[in-house]
Amino acid sequence: MQRIDNININISLAGIQKVMGDISLRLSHLSGNDVAFIILAIILPPIAVLLKVGLTTQFWINVILTILGVIPGQIHAMWIVLF
């Protein structure tokens, strides 16, 4: 006879709620320039990061993420543009 143990996984949503609160606060104070950066981050993520932070490590990380998949590159670019 097999014994099956129950496994309880508790996930704290406090960290996720804090990040979502930070994002909503930042989105409520967007300027026209920020909107242009967001659109650029969706269409061409490495270019948005390049214009925001220059030719730094963050730019090269975004290039690699965009090559591996467009969506990870977009998420990273949005993070750089908004914060």
The first five atom37 places (N, CA, C, CB, O) and aatype in JSON, in Angstrom:
{
  "aatype": [12, 5, 1, 9, 3, 2, 9, 2, 9, 2, 9, 15, 10, 0, 7, 9, 5, 11, 19, 12, 7, 3, 9, 15, 10, 1, 10, 15, 8, 10, 15, 7, 2, 3, 19, 0, 13, 9, 9, 10, 0, 9, 9, 10, 14, 14, 9, 0, 19, 10, 10, 11, 19, 7, 10, 16, 16, 5, 13, 17, 9, 2, 19, 9, 10, 16, 9, 10, 7, 19, 9, 14, 7, 5, 9, 8, 0, 12, 17, 9, 19, 10, 13],
  "atom_mask": [
    [1, 1, 1, 1, 1],
    [1, 1, 1, 1, 1],
    [1, 1, 1, 1, 1],
    [1, 1, 1, 1, 1],
    [1, 1, 1, 1, 1],
    [1, 1, 1, 1, 1],
    [1, 1, 1, 1, 1],
    [1, 1, 1, 1, 1],
    [1, 1, 1, 1, 1],
    [1, 1, 1, 1, 1],
    [1, 1, 1, 1, 1],
    [1, 1, 1, 1, 1],
    [1, 1, 1, 1, 1],
    [1, 1, 1, 1, 1],
    [1, 1, 1, 0, 1],
    [1, 1, 1, 1, 1],
    [1, 1, 1, 1, 1],
    [1, 1, 1, 1, 1],
    [1, 1, 1, 1, 1],
    [1, 1, 1, 1, 1],
    [1, 1, 1, 0, 1],
    [1, 1, 1, 1, 1],
    [1, 1, 1, 1, 1],
    [1, 1, 1, 1, 1],
    [1, 1, 1, 1, 1],
    [1, 1, 1, 1, 1],
    [1, 1, 1, 1, 1],
    [1, 1, 1, 1, 1],
    [1, 1, 1, 1, 1],
    [1, 1, 1, 1, 1],
    [1, 1, 1, 1, 1],
    [1, 1, 1, 0, 1],
    [1, 1, 1, 1, 1],
    [1, 1, 1, 1, 1],
    [1, 1, 1, 1, 1],
    [1, 1, 1, 1, 1],
    [1, 1, 1, 1, 1],
    [1, 1, 1, 1, 1],
    [1, 1, 1, 1, 1],
    [1, 1, 1, 1, 1],
    [1, 1, 1, 1, 1],
    [1, 1, 1, 1, 1],
    [1, 1, 1, 1, 1],
    [1, 1, 1, 1, 1],
    [1, 1, 1, 1, 1],
    [1, 1, 1, 1, 1],
    [1, 1, 1, 1, 1],
    [1, 1, 1, 1, 1],
    [1, 1, 1, 1, 1],
    [1, 1, 1, 1, 1],
    [1, 1, 1, 1, 1],
    [1, 1, 1, 1, 1],
    [1, 1, 1, 1, 1],
    [1, 1, 1, 0, 1],
    [1, 1, 1, 1, 1],
    [1, 1, 1, 1, 1],
    [1, 1, 1, 1, 1],
    [1, 1, 1, 1, 1],
    [1, 1, 1, 1, 1],
    [1, 1, 1, 1, 1],
    [1, 1, 1, 1, 1],
    [1, 1, 1, 1, 1],
    [1, 1, 1, 1, 1],
    [1, 1, 1, 1, 1],
    [1, 1, 1, 1, 1],
    [1, 1, 1, 1, 1],
    [1, 1, 1, 1, 1],
    [1, 1, 1, 1, 1],
    [1, 1, 1, 0, 1],
    [1, 1, 1, 1, 1],
    [1, 1, 1, 1, 1],
    [1, 1, 1, 1, 1],
    [1, 1, 1, 0, 1],
    [1, 1, 1, 1, 1],
    [1, 1, 1, 1, 1],
    [1, 1, 1, 1, 1],
    [1, 1, 1, 1, 1],
    [1, 1, 1, 1, 1],
    [1, 1, 1, 1, 1],
    [1, 1, 1, 1, 1],
    [1, 1, 1, 1, 1],
    [1, 1, 1, 1, 1],
    [1, 1, 1, 1, 1]
  ],
  "atom_positions": [
    [[0.83, -1.16, 0.0], [0.0, 0.0, 0.0], [0.89, 1.25, 0.0], [-0.95, -0.01, 1.21], [1.86, 1.32, 0.75]],
    [[0.55, 2.21, -0.83], [1.33, 3.44, -0.93], [0.83, 4.47, 0.07], [1.28, 4.01, -2.35], [-0.37, 4.58, 0.35]],
    [[1.77, 5.2, 0.59], [1.41, 6.26, 1.52], [1.57, 7.59, 0.79], [2.29, 6.21, 2.81], [2.63, 7.88, 0.23]],
    [[0.55, 8.38, 0.81], [0.58, 9.69, 0.16], [0.51, 10.75, 1.24], [-0.58, 9.84, -0.87], [-0.45, 10.82, 2.01]],
    [[1.55, 11.59, 1.27], [1.58, 12.69, 2.23], [1.04, 13.94, 1.56], [3.02, 12.93, 2.76], [1.32, 14.22, 0.4]],
    [[0.27, 14.66, 2.32], [-0.23, 15.93, 1.81], [0.86, 16.98, 1.94], [-1.5, 16.37, 2.57], [1.55, 17.05, 2.96]],
    [[1.02, 17.77, 0.93], [2.0, 18.84, 0.93], [1.26, 20.16, 0.84], [3.03, 18.68, -0.24], [0.49, 20.4, -0.09]],
    [[1.51, 20.99, 1.81], [0.88, 22.32, 1.81], [1.9, 23.34, 1.32], [0.35, 22.7, 3.22], [3.03, 23.38, 1.8]],
    [[1.49, 24.14, 0.38], [2.34, 25.21, -0.14], [1.67, 26.53, 0.19], [2.59, 25.06, -1.68], [0.55, 26.8, -0.25]],
    [[2.35, 27.34, 0.95], [1.82, 28.65, 1.3], [2.61, 29.71, 0.54], [1.9, 28.9, 2.84], [3.83, 29.78, 0.62]],
    [[1.9, 30.52, -0.2], [2.52, 31.58, -0.98], [2.07, 32.91, -0.41], [2.17, 31.46, -2.5], [0.87, 33.18, -0.3]],
    [[3.02, 33.73, -0.05], [2.7, 35.05, 0.46], [2.49, 36.0, -0.71], [3.81, 35.57, 1.41], [3.36, 36.14, -1.58]],
    [[1.36, 36.63, -0.73], [1.06, 37.57, -1.81], [1.47, 39.0, -1.46], [-0.43, 37.53, -2.13], [1.25, 39.92, -2.24]],
    [[2.06, 39.18, -0.29], [2.43, 40.54, 0.13], [3.45, 41.16, -0.82], [2.99, 40.52, 1.56], [3.34, 42.33, -1.16]],
    [[4.44, 40.38, -1.25], [5.45, 40.91, -2.17], [4.86, 41.27, -3.52], [0.0, 0.0, 0.0], [5.2, 42.29, -4.1]],
    [[3.97, 40.41, -4.01], [3.32, 40.68, -5.3], [2.43, 41.91, -5.2], [2.49, 39.46, -5.77], [2.4, 42.73, -6.12]],
    [[1.72, 42.05, -4.08], [0.85, 43.21, -3.89], [1.67, 44.49, -3.81], [0.0, 43.04, -2.63], [1.23, 45.53, -4.31]],
    [[2.84, 44.44, -3.19], [3.69, 45.63, -3.11], [4.17, 46.05, -4.49], [4.89, 45.36, -2.19], [4.15, 47.23, -4.82]],
    [[4.61, 45.08, -5.3], [5.06, 45.39, -6.65], [3.91, 45.96, -7.48], [5.65, 44.13, -7.33], [4.1, 46.93, -8.21]],
    [[2.75, 45.35, -7.38], [1.6, 45.85, -8.14], [1.22, 47.26, -7.69], [0.4, 44.9, -7.99], [0.82, 48.09, -8.51]],
    [[1.33, 47.53, -6.39], [1.06, 48.88, -5.88], [2.06, 49.89, -6.42], [0.0, 0.0, 0.0], [1.69, 51.0, -6.78]],
    [[3.34, 49.49, -6.47], [4.37, 50.37, -7.02], [4.11, 50.66, -8.49], [5.76, 49.75, -6.85], [4.26, 51.8, -8.94]],
    [[3.73, 49.63, -9.24], [3.45, 49.81, -10.66], [2.24, 50.72, -10.87], [3.21, 48.44, -11.34], [2.28, 51.61, -11.72]],
    [[1.18, 50.51, -10.1], [-0.01, 51.34, -10.28], [0.27, 52.79, -9.89], [-1.19, 50.79, -9.45], [-0.25, 53.71, -10.51]],
    [[1.1, 53.0, -8.86], [1.46, 54.36, -8.48], [2.25, 55.03, -9.59], [2.27, 54.36, -7.18], [2.02, 56.2, -9.91]],
    [[3.19, 54.29, -10.19], [4.01, 54.85, -11.27], [3.15, 55.13, -12.51], [5.16, 53.88, -11.63], [3.34, 56.14, -13.18]],
    [[2.22, 54.24, -12.8], [1.37, 54.43, -13.98], [0.43, 55.62, -13.82], [0.56, 53.18, -14.26], [0.0, 56.22, -14.81]],
    [[0.1, 55.96, -12.58], [-0.81, 57.09, -12.37], [-0.11, 58.43, -12.6], [-1.39, 57.03, -10.96], [-0.79, 59.46, -12.72]],
    [[1.23, 58.45, -12.66], [1.97, 59.7, -12.83], [2.78, 59.7, -14.13], [2.89, 59.93, -11.65], [3.92, 60.17, -14.14]],
    [[2.22, 59.19, -15.19], [2.94, 59.12, -16.47], [2.92, 60.46, -17.19], [2.33, 58.03, -17.37], [1.92, 61.18, -17.17]],
    [[4.02, 60.78, -17.83], [4.08, 61.96, -18.68], [3.97, 61.51, -20.14], [5.41, 62.77, -18.44], [3.94, 60.31, -20.43]],
    [[3.9, 62.45, -21.04], [3.84, 62.12, -22.46], [5.09, 61.4, -22.93], [0.0, 0.0, 0.0], [5.03, 60.53, -23.8]],
    [[6.23, 61.77, -22.36], [7.49, 61.13, -22.7], [7.48, 59.66, -22.26], [8.67, 61.89, -22.04], [7.97, 58.79, -22.97]],
    [[6.92, 59.41, -21.07], [6.84, 58.03, -20.57], [5.96, 57.17, -21.47], [6.3, 58.02, -19.14], [6.28, 56.0, -21.72]],
    [[4.87, 57.73, -21.96], [3.98, 56.98, -22.85], [4.72, 56.61, -24.14], [2.71, 57.8, -23.18], [4.56, 55.5, -24.64]],
    [[5.51, 57.52, -24.66], [6.3, 57.23, -25.87], [7.31, 56.12, -25.59], [7.02, 58.5, -26.36], [7.5, 55.24, -26.44]],
    [[7.95, 56.14, -24.43], [8.89, 55.09, -24.06], [8.19, 53.74, -23.91], [9.61, 55.45, -22.77], [8.74, 52.71, -24.3]],
    [[6.98, 53.73, -23.36], [6.22, 52.48, -23.2], [5.88, 51.9, -24.56], [4.94, 52.72, -22.38], [6.02, 50.69, -24.77]],
    [[5.42, 52.73, -25.48], [5.1, 52.25, -26.83], [6.35, 51.71, -27.5], [4.48, 53.38, -27.68], [6.3, 50.66, -28.14]],
    [[7.47, 52.41, -27.35], [8.72, 51.95, -27.93], [9.19, 50.65, -27.27], [9.8, 53.02, -27.8], [9.75, 49.79, -27.94]],
    [[8.96, 50.52, -25.97], [9.35, 49.29, -25.25], [8.56, 48.09, -25.74], [9.16, 49.46, -23.75], [9.06, 46.97, -25.7]],
    [[7.35, 48.3, -26.19], [6.53, 47.21, -26.71], [6.97, 46.85, -28.12], [5.03, 47.59, -26.69], [7.05, 45.67, -28.47]],
    [[7.25, 47.86, -28.94], [7.59, 47.61, -30.34], [9.05, 47.2, -30.51], [7.3, 48.86, -31.19], [9.34, 46.18, -31.14]],
    [[9.98, 47.97, -29.95], [11.42, 47.72, -30.07], [12.08, 47.83, -28.69], [12.07, 48.72, -31.09], [12.65, 48.87, -28.36]],
    [[12.01, 46.76, -27.9], [12.51, 46.85, -26.52], [13.96, 47.3, -26.38], [12.36, 45.52, -25.87], [14.23, 48.16, -25.54]],
    [[14.92, 46.78, -27.16], [16.31, 47.23, -26.96], [16.51, 48.72, -27.24], [17.23, 46.44, -27.83], [17.32, 49.37, -26.58]],
    [[15.79, 49.26, -28.2], [15.92, 50.68, -28.52], [15.41, 51.54, -27.37], [15.15, 51.02, -29.83], [16.01, 52.56, -27.03]],
    [[14.3, 51.12, -26.75], [13.76, 51.86, -25.61], [14.75, 51.87, -24.45], [12.43, 51.26, -25.16], [14.95, 52.9, -23.81]],
    [[15.37, 50.72, -24.19], [16.35, 50.63, -23.1], [17.59, 51.45, -23.45], [16.73, 49.15, -22.83], [18.15, 52.13, -22.59]],
    [[18.03, 51.4, -24.69], [19.19, 52.17, -25.12], [18.96, 53.66, -24.93], [19.52, 51.88, -26.59], [19.84, 54.36, -24.43]],
    [[17.79, 54.15, -25.31], [17.49, 55.57, -25.16], [17.33, 55.96, -23.7], [16.23, 55.92, -25.92], [17.63, 57.1, -23.33]],
    [[16.86, 55.04, -22.86], [16.62, 55.35, -21.45], [17.91, 55.34, -20.62], [15.63, 54.37, -20.87], [18.14, 56.25, -19.83]],
    [[18.75, 54.29, -20.79], [19.92, 54.15, -19.91], [21.25, 54.19, -20.66], [19.83, 52.85, -19.16], [22.31, 54.19, -20.03]],
    [[21.22, 54.23, -21.98], [22.45, 54.26, -22.74], [23.02, 52.87, -22.99], [0.0, 0.0, 0.0], [22.34, 51.87, -22.77]],
    [[24.25, 52.83, -23.44], [24.9, 51.58, -23.8], [25.52, 50.96, -22.54], [25.97, 51.81, -24.9], [26.74, 50.95, -22.37]],
    [[24.65, 50.43, -21.69], [25.07, 49.86, -20.41], [24.79, 48.36, -20.4], [24.35, 50.55, -19.23], [24.35, 47.79, -21.4]],
    [[25.04, 47.74, -19.28], [24.77, 46.31, -19.11], [23.28, 46.02, -19.29], [25.24, 45.83, -17.73], [22.91, 44.97, -19.83]],
    [[22.43, 46.94, -18.83], [20.98, 46.73, -18.97], [20.58, 46.62, -20.44], [20.21, 47.88, -18.3], [19.69, 45.84, -20.78]],
    [[21.23, 47.39, -21.29], [20.94, 47.31, -22.72], [21.28, 45.93, -23.25], [21.72, 48.38, -23.49], [20.48, 45.33, -23.97]],
    [[22.47, 45.41, -22.9], [22.89, 44.1, -23.41], [22.03, 42.98, -22.84], [24.37, 43.86, -23.09], [21.75, 41.99, -23.52]],
    [[21.61, 43.12, -21.58], [20.68, 42.13, -21.0], [19.39, 42.12, -21.81], [20.38, 42.44, -19.51], [18.84, 41.05, -22.09]],
    [[18.91, 43.3, -22.16], [17.67, 43.37, -22.93], [17.83, 42.8, -24.32], [17.19, 44.81, -23.01], [16.92, 42.15, -24.83]],
    [[18.97, 43.02, -24.95], [19.22, 42.44, -26.28], [19.16, 40.92, -26.19], [20.6, 42.9, -26.84], [18.52, 40.27, -27.02]],
    [[19.81, 40.35, -25.19], [19.82, 38.89, -25.03], [18.41, 38.38, -24.73], [20.79, 38.47, -23.89], [17.98, 37.37, -25.3]],
    [[17.68, 39.05, -23.85], [16.31, 38.62, -23.54], [15.41, 38.72, -24.77], [15.72, 39.47, -22.41], [14.57, 37.85, -24.98]],
    [[15.59, 39.74, -25.57], [14.77, 39.89, -26.78], [15.1, 38.82, -27.8], [14.97, 41.28, -27.39], [14.21, 38.33, -28.5]],
    [[16.38, 38.44, -27.9], [16.75, 37.36, -28.81], [16.15, 36.03, -28.34], [18.29, 37.25, -28.92], [15.69, 35.23, -29.15]],
    [[16.17, 35.82, -27.02], [15.6, 34.57, -26.47], [14.09, 34.53, -26.59], [16.0, 34.41, -25.01], [13.5, 33.45, -26.69]],
    [[13.46, 35.67, -26.58], [12.01, 35.75, -26.72], [11.59, 37.2, -26.62], [0.0, 0.0, 0.0], [12.09, 37.93, -25.76]],
    [[10.7, 37.61, -27.45], [10.31, 39.02, -27.49], [9.63, 39.44, -26.19], [9.37, 39.28, -28.68], [9.87, 40.54, -25.69]],
    [[8.8, 38.59, -25.63], [8.05, 38.96, -24.43], [8.97, 39.21, -23.23], [7.03, 37.87, -24.08], [8.78, 40.19, -22.52]],
    [[9.99, 38.35, -22.97], [10.91, 38.69, -21.88], [11.64, 40.02, -22.11], [11.94, 37.57, -21.7], [11.87, 40.77, -21.17]],
    [[11.99, 40.29, -23.35], [12.62, 41.57, -23.66], [11.68, 42.74, -23.42], [0.0, 0.0, 0.0], [12.1, 43.79, -22.93]],
    [[10.41, 42.57, -23.76], [9.43, 43.62, -23.53], [9.21, 43.86, -22.04], [8.11, 43.26, -24.2], [9.12, 45.01, -21.6]],
    [[9.13, 42.79, -21.26], [8.93, 42.93, -19.82], [10.11, 43.66, -19.2], [8.74, 41.55, -19.16], [9.93, 44.57, -18.39]],
    [[11.32, 43.27, -19.58], [12.51, 43.93, -19.05], [12.54, 45.4, -19.47], [13.78, 43.21, -19.53], [12.87, 46.27, -18.66]],
    [[12.21, 45.68, -20.71], [12.22, 47.07, -21.19], [11.18, 47.9, -20.44], [11.94, 47.12, -22.7], [11.46, 49.04, -20.08]],
    [[10.01, 47.34, -20.19], [8.98, 48.06, -19.43], [9.47, 48.36, -18.02], [7.66, 47.24, -19.37], [9.24, 49.44, -17.48]],
    [[10.16, 47.38, -17.42], [10.69, 47.58, -16.07], [11.72, 48.72, -16.06], [11.34, 46.26, -15.55], [11.7, 49.57, -15.17]],
    [[12.6, 48.73, -17.04], [13.62, 49.78, -17.12], [12.96, 51.14, -17.38], [14.65, 49.47, -18.23], [13.34, 52.14, -16.77]],
    [[11.99, 51.17, -18.27], [11.35, 52.44, -18.64], [10.53, 53.0, -17.47], [10.44, 52.24, -19.89], [10.54, 54.21, -17.22]],
    [[9.83, 52.15, -16.76], [8.95, 52.63, -15.7], [9.67, 52.89, -14.38], [7.85, 51.66, -15.48], [9.22, 53.72, -13.58]],
    [[10.78, 52.2, -14.15], [11.47, 52.37, -12.86], [12.87, 52.76, -13.13], [11.43, 51.1, -12.0], [13.64, 52.97, -12.2]]
  ]
}
